[in-house]
Amino acid sequence: MNQLVDRVEIEQVLFRYARAVDRLDYEAIRDCYFPEAIDIHGGYQGPVDGLVEDIRRRHATIDSSQHFISNVLIEFTGEHSADVESYCLCYLRQMPEAGAPDQKLAIIRCRYVDRFERRDGRWRIADRVVVFDDVREQRIVDNLDSGWVRSRRDTTDPVYRS
């Protein structure tokens, strides 16, 4: 067991999850979990396939999403298991209402309390509980210059260039 390598691999799963949600890459979300994993995620509690559908539904009106993962603490509970706590700061911007000059932005502070396992040489989330600290909402005006490269919530985002 090489704990330094294992730590990096676990952190990479967390970062890939954040990217997958932000880009609405549903297969990549699934790939971060074992198929029978249970996620307790706000109003959703259940298996990963249901989580993906919940994210698809909840994010249908979100035009910009960023999840920042930090303070990753990993406690190995065995050669192939670890308890992991990580902080998450989310910025979720709703699509503007027709004719409205501004948009609603939700800022969410939470923690992921995960049980990771390594199976067949791969670390993935075996179970997750999202612990919420607070949710703030505010109205904002998007002043992004139209000539700048804008992020996209799909695989046309520049990060997917081959």
PEWO-V611266 format. One line per field, one symbol per residue. psi: psi as a letter, one per 40 degrees, with the letter a starting at -180 (. if undefined). burial: I if it has 16 or more other C-alpha atoms within 10 Angstrom, else O. A space follows every 50 residues. Layout:
psi->???
burial->???
This chain:
psi->hgddddddddddddddddddddefgdddddeeiideihhhgbehhaiddd ddddddddedehehhhhhhafhhhhheadfiihhhiihhhhhhiiiiheh eiihhhhhhiihhihiihhfehhihdiihhhhdihiiihihhfhheeihi iifaeeiddeh.
burial->OOOOOIIOIIIOIIIIIIIIIIIIIIOIIIIIIIOOIIIIIOOOOOIIIO IIOIIOOOIOOIIIIIIOIOOIOIOIOOOIIIIIIIIIOIIIIIIIOOOO OOIIIIIIIIIIIIIIIIOOOOIIIIIIIIIOOOOOOOOOOOOOOOOOOO OIIIOOOOOOOO
